Amino acid sequence: MGAVFGPSFTYHRQWLSDDGKDWCLEFKAEIEGDNKSVVEGVDLVKLNDEGKIVDFRVLARPPNAVEALKNAMMRRVPGPMAR
């Protein structure tokens, strides 16, 4: 992801549950490509009792920026893996 976002990726805010096992991290980044797009979203992270990640979800918007992100990432995936 760092190759896609470069230095533009930043976290802005975070929310943590009282027990520290659930996190919500808000981010923003520019997607390089034909048209520069800005993607905003949150990472939702859940930890188990040992502190290991058991669930990681990324929610992002707007749809055109998500599509640009997908295309930028797919250009970096070797052909056989993309299929």
Residue pairs with C-beta under 8 A, 6 or more apart in sequence:
1 9
1 73
2 9
3 76
4 31
4 32
4 69
4 72
4 73
4 76
5 29
5 30
5 31
6 30
6 32
8 28
8 29
8 30
9 27
9 28
9 29
10 27
10 28
10 29
11 25
11 26
11 27
12 26
12 27
12 28
13 25
13 26
14 23
14 24
14 25
14 26
15 23
15 24
16 22
16 23
16 24
17 23
20 47
21 46
21 47
21 48
21 49
22 44
22 45
22 46
22 47
23 43
23 44
23 45
23 46
23 47
24 42
24 43
24 44
24 45
25 42
25 43
25 45
26 40
26 41
26 42
27 40
27 41
27 42
27 43
28 38
28 39
28 40
29 38
29 39
30 36
30 37
30 38
30 39
31 37
31 38
31 39
31 65
31 68
31 69
31 72
32 72
33 68
33 71
33 72
35 68
37 64
37 65
37 68
37 69
38 65
39 60
39 61
39 62
39 65
39 66
39 68
39 69
40 60
40 61
40 62
40 65
41 58
41 59
41 60
41 61
42 58
42 59
43 56
43 57
43 58
44 55
44 56
44 57
44 58
44 59
45 53
45 55
45 56
46 53
46 54
46 55
46 56
47 53
47 54
48 54
60 66
60 69
74 82
